Amino acid sequence: MKAILYAKGNKRTIDNLKELRKRALHDKVPRVAQRIQGVMLSLEKYSVRDIAKVLHQHRSTVHSWIILWNQHGINALFEGHRSGRSAQLTENDQERLYEILGNTGNWTCCL
């Protein structure tokens, strides 16, 4: 039997992610906001299957988000390199985000 996978974090993590999700929506970065929502649901002990249903994503996609979150923290939620339109978060936006999350170099430790 496989172990159930959940995102690592606590109440403070959820509070920080709520703020981050608002910012992502305001900055019109819906894919990042959706990843944040998925991680938040996992922190609230929703299963990968249930999260996938709610967010209309494949289970393997949600599973990947959670694994990346657990391994890399906040950096895993940002967009990777794409050949399309440039990133919406400027360096200033990213610095602001880091300030919101506690000004530490290791994002998983402060969430």
Sequence and secondary structure as in RCSB ss.txt:
>XXXX:A:sequence
MKAILYAKGNKRTIDNLKELRKRALHDKVPRVAQRIQGVMLSLEKYSVRDIAKVLHQHRSTVHSWIILWNQHGIN
ALFEGHRSGRSAQLTENDQERLYEILGNTGNWTCCL
>XXXX:A:secstr
          HHHHHHHHHHHHHHHHTT HHHHHHHHHHHHHHTT  HHHHHHHHT  HHHHHHHHHHHHHHGGG
GGS    SSS  SS HHHHHHHHHHTTS S HHHH 
